[in-house]
Amino acid sequence: MKDSGSNSIFLKEVSLNLLAEGKSLRIKTAGYSMFPAIRPGNVVVIAPVKTRSNLTTGDIVVFKRDSDFVLHRLTDIRYQKENAFYITRGDSSLNEDKPITLDKIIGVVTTIETKRRKIQPHRHKIHYRYNRVLVRLIYLWKKLLRIIRLNSCN
């Protein structure tokens, strides 16, 4: 039996191949970097990126970073000579990510599925600091609940 690291690498390779074939993916999310637009446990539908003209600022893109996939909002496209560099940032992140090139972008989020409904991602003004404060409050709340549970068990 393969270990979970091997399984993860295999699933990432299969995902890349499916997107390269023009197929969409449904993936369950984890983490708070895109809170509140995307919450942990939401399912996102990711479509392949055909050309760079398909991407506009405000899109939520999926890109490769080292051996992981990252799902962040495209905030800017900068050009140097004939090269395009894409700037991304999580909705609750303090800073922009390092610029990436089109070959790193593997897909764009077309639908966000919550427990109650399906949502089309929208391009509204992002309040990064406010979102970051909300995420910190969520972490503190969860930590407080763990402490209360531990104390009530003892």
Order of alpha helices (4+ residues) and beta strands (2+ residues): alpha-beta-beta-beta-beta-beta-beta-beta-alpha
